Amino acid sequence: MKKVMVMALMFFVASFVVSVHAEEYVIKDYTFTWHIIKYGGTTMEIQKTPAALVVIFGQPTIPLCALTISPEQANAVGELLNKTEDYYQIQRESEDVSSSDTLFSHNCEVNFSSKQGRDFKVRVKQDKIFGSVVLMTKDEAVEVGKYLRQAEQMAAFVDKRIRP
């Protein structure tokens, strides 16, 4: 009987200590980053902090070569990048020495440029005079665009799962 009482007392004290210990830790500041894709030199991440939930894409290791945008903007950019192959074909068949086409959506612009289909480049930037610019090849734009079109769903998943 004494053993049972001692074990019950130890269990009670241990549960009290564990509950007191758990209340000491509070997450007030955090940065959660989900690395979605790295294709060529271009990456896409979803980042959640206490203040914001954003999509970062481009080349974050190089200054001014990555955009931090909302999931809605990322989705809109993905829709514009979905037209990359079409603009590549149009510019490749063009008689112009250099071609450039720009599309706009949700405060972002996507520019497709080439020299008769050669040296095809895709530039993405926000509608600002100065700011970051993401430079991509045709293949990078096509691949990253697939994931950017899913950014809103991915961001909602992160927001639901990461609750400090």
C-alpha positions as CSV (number, residue, x, y, z in Angstrom):
1,M,0.0,0.0,0.0
2,K,2.9,2.3,0.8
3,K,4.4,1.7,-2.6
4,V,1.2,2.6,-4.3
5,M,0.9,5.8,-2.3
6,V,4.5,6.8,-3.0
7,M,4.0,6.1,-6.7
8,A,0.8,8.1,-6.8
9,L,2.6,11.0,-5.0
10,M,5.5,10.8,-7.5
11,F,3.1,10.8,-10.4
12,F,1.2,13.8,-9.1
13,V,4.5,15.8,-8.5
14,A,5.9,14.8,-11.9
15,S,2.7,15.9,-13.7
16,F,2.8,19.2,-11.8
17,V,6.4,19.8,-12.8
18,V,5.8,19.0,-16.4
19,S,2.8,21.4,-16.7
20,V,4.8,24.2,-15.0
21,H,7.7,23.6,-17.4
22,A,5.4,23.7,-20.5
23,E,4.0,27.0,-19.5
24,E,7.4,28.6,-19.4
25,Y,7.9,28.4,-23.2
26,V,6.0,30.9,-25.4
27,I,6.7,31.4,-29.1
28,K,6.4,35.1,-29.6
29,D,8.7,35.6,-32.6
30,Y,9.3,33.1,-35.4
31,T,10.0,32.7,-39.1
32,F,8.8,29.6,-40.8
33,T,10.1,29.0,-44.3
34,W,8.8,26.3,-46.6
35,H,11.2,25.8,-49.5
36,I,8.9,24.8,-52.4
37,I,11.2,24.5,-55.4
38,K,14.7,25.3,-56.7
39,Y,14.9,25.1,-60.5
40,G,18.1,26.4,-62.1
41,G,19.0,29.5,-60.0
42,T,15.4,30.3,-59.2
43,T,13.7,29.4,-55.9
44,M,10.3,29.7,-54.5
45,E,9.5,29.8,-50.8
46,I,6.5,30.5,-48.6
47,Q,7.4,32.3,-45.4
48,K,5.2,32.9,-42.4
49,T,6.1,35.3,-39.6
50,P,3.9,36.7,-36.8
51,A,3.3,39.8,-39.0
52,A,2.9,38.3,-42.5
53,L,2.5,35.4,-44.8
54,V,4.4,36.0,-48.1
55,V,5.8,34.2,-51.1
56,I,9.5,34.8,-51.9
57,F,10.8,33.8,-55.3
58,G,13.9,34.6,-57.4
59,Q,17.5,34.3,-56.3
60,P,17.5,35.3,-52.6
61,T,21.2,34.9,-52.3
62,I,21.8,37.8,-54.8
63,P,20.8,41.3,-53.6
64,L,17.7,42.7,-55.4
65,C,17.1,39.5,-57.3
66,A,14.1,38.1,-55.3
67,L,10.6,39.4,-54.9
68,T,8.6,39.2,-51.7
69,I,4.9,39.3,-52.7
70,S,1.5,38.2,-51.4
71,P,0.1,34.8,-52.3
72,E,-2.5,36.5,-54.5
73,Q,0.2,38.4,-56.4
74,A,2.2,35.2,-56.8
75,N,-0.8,33.5,-58.2
76,A,-1.3,36.3,-60.7
77,V,2.4,36.2,-61.7
78,G,2.1,32.4,-62.2
79,E,-0.8,33.0,-64.6
80,L,1.3,35.4,-66.6
81,L,4.2,33.0,-66.6
82,N,1.9,30.4,-68.0
83,K,2.0,32.4,-71.3
84,T,5.8,32.0,-71.5
85,E,5.8,29.4,-74.2
86,D,3.3,31.4,-76.3
87,Y,5.5,34.5,-76.2
88,Y,8.6,32.5,-77.0
89,Q,7.0,31.1,-80.2
90,I,5.7,34.6,-81.2
91,Q,9.1,36.2,-80.7
92,R,11.0,33.3,-82.4
93,E,8.9,33.7,-85.5
94,S,9.1,37.6,-85.5
95,E,11.1,39.5,-88.1
96,D,12.1,42.1,-85.5
97,V,15.7,42.1,-84.4
98,S,14.7,42.4,-80.8
99,S,11.3,41.8,-79.3
100,S,9.8,42.7,-76.0
101,D,6.3,42.1,-74.6
102,T,5.1,43.1,-71.1
103,L,2.1,41.9,-69.2
104,F,0.7,43.5,-66.0
105,S,-1.3,42.0,-63.1
106,H,-1.7,42.7,-59.4
107,N,1.1,45.4,-59.2
108,C,3.5,43.1,-60.9
109,E,4.9,43.1,-64.4
110,V,6.3,40.2,-66.5
111,N,8.5,41.1,-69.5
112,F,9.4,38.6,-72.2
113,S,12.3,39.6,-74.4
114,S,14.5,38.1,-77.0
115,K,16.5,38.6,-80.2
116,Q,14.5,36.7,-82.8
117,G,13.8,33.9,-80.3
118,R,17.5,33.7,-79.2
119,D,18.6,34.8,-75.7
120,F,15.0,34.6,-74.5
121,K,14.7,36.2,-71.0
122,V,11.8,36.6,-68.6
123,R,11.9,39.5,-66.1
124,V,9.4,39.8,-63.2
125,K,9.2,42.9,-61.0
126,Q,6.7,44.9,-59.0
127,D,5.3,48.2,-60.4
128,K,7.9,50.4,-58.8
129,I,10.6,52.6,-60.3
130,F,13.3,50.9,-58.2
131,G,13.2,47.5,-56.7
132,S,14.0,43.8,-57.1
133,V,13.9,42.1,-60.5
134,V,13.7,38.3,-61.0
135,L,15.5,37.2,-64.2
136,M,14.7,33.7,-65.5
137,T,15.2,31.6,-68.6
138,K,12.3,30.2,-70.5
139,D,12.5,26.8,-68.7
140,E,12.8,28.4,-65.2
141,A,9.7,30.6,-65.9
142,V,7.6,27.7,-67.1
143,E,8.6,25.5,-64.1
144,V,8.3,28.1,-61.4
145,G,5.1,29.4,-62.9
146,K,3.4,26.0,-62.2
147,Y,4.1,26.4,-58.5
148,L,3.3,30.1,-58.3
149,R,-0.2,29.3,-59.6
150,Q,-0.7,27.2,-56.5
151,A,0.7,29.8,-54.1
152,E,-2.7,30.7,-52.5
153,Q,-3.5,27.1,-51.7
154,M,0.0,26.5,-50.3
155,A,-0.1,29.6,-48.2
156,A,-3.5,28.6,-46.8
157,F,-2.0,25.2,-45.9
158,V,0.9,26.9,-44.1
159,D,-1.4,29.3,-42.3
160,K,-3.5,26.4,-41.1
161,R,-0.6,24.2,-40.0
162,I,1.7,26.7,-38.4
163,R,-0.1,28.1,-35.4
164,P,2.3,28.9,-32.5
